[in-house]
Amino acid sequence: MDIKGLPIVGTISRFVLAGILLYAGGIKIMEPHGARDAIFAYRIFPPSWGSVLGYALPLLEIGLGLLLLIGLFVRVSGLISALLMLAFVAGISSVWARGYSIDCGCFGGGGDISPAGRANRYTQEIARDLLFAGMGFWLFAKPRTLWALEKI
């Protein structure tokens, strides 16, 4: 049997992404100024966007996490999650290329930090987010999973 057709792969991807998104969004929603400060540290968006994104990003993560957890709109949630992870990769790559040393703020916190271990830290964060993006794209391509409310 071809592993690509096994719903267990999608189920594992669905639950892992749901857990990551719920955890990351939950941590950020508890400290919205922390999320805002992390967004400012990337030096990508105008300062006026920081507060809006500081509230919107955790809500998006929690919403996606809940949809994936219960198994509704799996294809769309997987795609949006994958694109969100690629946006995080682009952001991390951007600060790395520009020579900034920041905590990505992925799980709360964020902001400028010491440059020690920057290359290793950024490499790990990018690899992690690419793995999560792959899970999201898997769910987009193969949305049929076990224990989902949505029957495909």
C-alpha positions as CSV (number, residue, x, y, z in Angstrom):
1,M,0.0,0.0,0.0
2,D,1.2,3.5,-0.9
3,I,2.0,5.5,2.3
4,K,0.8,8.7,0.5
5,G,-2.8,7.4,0.7
6,L,-2.7,6.5,4.4
7,P,-5.0,8.8,6.4
8,I,-2.8,8.2,9.5
9,V,-0.1,10.5,8.0
10,G,-2.6,13.3,7.6
11,T,-4.0,12.6,11.1
12,I,-0.6,12.9,12.7
13,S,0.1,16.1,10.7
14,R,-3.3,17.5,11.6
15,F,-2.8,16.9,15.4
16,V,0.8,18.1,15.4
17,L,-0.1,21.3,13.5
18,A,-3.1,21.8,15.7
19,G,-1.0,21.5,18.9
20,I,1.7,23.8,17.7
21,L,-0.8,26.5,16.5
22,L,-2.9,26.3,19.6
23,Y,0.1,26.5,21.9
24,A,1.8,29.4,19.9
25,G,-1.5,31.3,19.6
26,G,-2.4,30.7,23.3
27,I,0.9,32.0,24.5
28,K,0.7,35.1,22.3
29,I,-2.9,35.9,23.2
30,M,-1.9,36.1,26.8
31,E,0.8,38.7,26.1
32,P,-0.5,40.7,23.1
33,H,2.2,43.4,23.6
34,G,4.8,40.6,23.4
35,A,3.4,39.6,20.0
36,R,3.4,43.2,18.9
37,D,7.0,43.7,20.1
38,A,8.1,40.5,18.3
39,I,6.5,41.8,15.1
40,F,8.3,45.1,15.5
41,A,11.6,43.3,15.9
42,Y,11.4,41.9,12.4
43,R,11.5,45.5,11.0
44,I,9.3,44.5,8.1
45,F,5.9,46.1,8.7
46,P,5.1,49.7,9.4
47,P,4.8,50.5,13.2
48,S,1.1,51.1,12.8
49,W,0.6,47.5,11.8
50,G,2.2,46.1,14.9
51,S,-0.8,46.3,17.3
52,V,-3.2,44.9,14.7
53,L,-0.9,42.0,13.8
54,G,-0.1,41.5,17.5
55,Y,-3.8,40.6,18.1
56,A,-4.7,39.1,14.7
57,L,-1.8,36.6,14.5
58,P,-2.6,34.7,17.7
59,L,-6.3,34.7,16.8
60,L,-5.5,33.2,13.4
61,E,-3.3,30.6,14.9
62,I,-5.9,29.6,17.5
63,G,-8.6,29.5,14.8
64,L,-6.5,27.3,12.5
65,G,-5.5,25.1,15.4
66,L,-9.1,24.5,16.5
67,L,-10.2,23.7,12.9
68,L,-7.4,21.2,12.5
69,L,-8.0,19.7,15.9
70,I,-11.7,18.9,15.2
71,G,-11.0,18.1,11.6
72,L,-13.1,20.8,9.8
73,F,-12.1,22.5,6.6
74,V,-8.9,20.5,6.7
75,R,-7.8,21.3,3.2
76,V,-8.2,25.1,3.6
77,S,-6.8,25.0,7.2
78,G,-3.8,23.0,6.0
79,L,-3.1,25.4,3.2
80,I,-3.4,28.5,5.3
81,S,-1.2,26.9,8.0
82,A,1.5,26.0,5.4
83,L,1.4,29.5,4.0
84,L,1.7,31.0,7.5
85,M,4.7,28.8,8.2
86,L,6.3,29.9,4.9
87,A,5.7,33.6,5.9
88,F,7.5,32.8,9.2
89,V,10.4,31.3,7.2
90,A,10.5,34.4,5.0
91,G,10.5,36.7,8.1
92,I,13.3,34.7,9.9
93,S,15.3,34.6,6.7
94,S,14.8,38.3,6.2
95,V,16.2,39.3,9.6
96,W,19.0,36.8,9.3
97,A,20.0,38.3,5.9
98,R,19.9,41.8,7.3
99,G,22.1,40.8,10.2
100,Y,19.6,41.3,13.0
101,S,19.5,39.1,16.1
102,I,16.0,38.5,17.3
103,D,14.0,35.9,19.1
104,C,11.4,34.9,16.5
105,G,8.5,35.3,19.0
106,C,7.0,32.1,17.7
107,F,6.1,30.9,21.2
108,G,5.8,34.2,23.0
109,G,8.5,36.6,23.9
110,G,10.4,38.0,20.9
111,G,12.4,41.1,20.3
112,D,16.1,41.8,19.9
113,I,18.6,39.4,21.6
114,S,22.3,38.8,21.6
115,P,23.9,37.6,18.4
116,A,25.4,34.5,20.0
117,G,24.3,31.4,18.2
118,R,22.3,33.3,15.6
119,A,23.1,31.1,12.6
120,N,22.3,27.9,14.5
121,R,19.1,29.3,16.0
122,Y,17.8,30.6,12.7
123,T,18.7,27.4,10.9
124,Q,16.7,25.4,13.5
125,E,13.7,27.7,13.3
126,I,13.6,27.7,9.5
127,A,13.9,23.9,9.4
128,R,11.1,23.5,12.0
129,D,8.8,25.9,10.1
130,L,9.5,24.1,6.8
131,L,8.6,20.8,8.4
132,F,5.3,22.3,9.7
133,A,4.7,23.8,6.2
134,G,5.2,20.4,4.7
135,M,2.5,19.0,7.1
136,G,0.1,21.8,6.0
137,F,0.7,21.1,2.3
138,W,0.2,17.4,3.0
139,L,-3.2,18.2,4.5
140,F,-4.0,20.4,1.5
141,A,-3.2,17.5,-0.9
142,K,-4.6,14.7,1.2
143,P,-7.3,16.1,3.5
144,R,-8.8,12.7,4.4
145,T,-7.8,12.0,8.0
146,L,-9.0,9.9,10.9
147,W,-11.2,11.2,13.7
148,A,-12.3,14.3,11.7
149,L,-15.7,15.9,11.7
150,E,-15.3,16.5,8.0
151,K,-15.8,13.4,6.0
152,I,-14.0,13.6,2.6
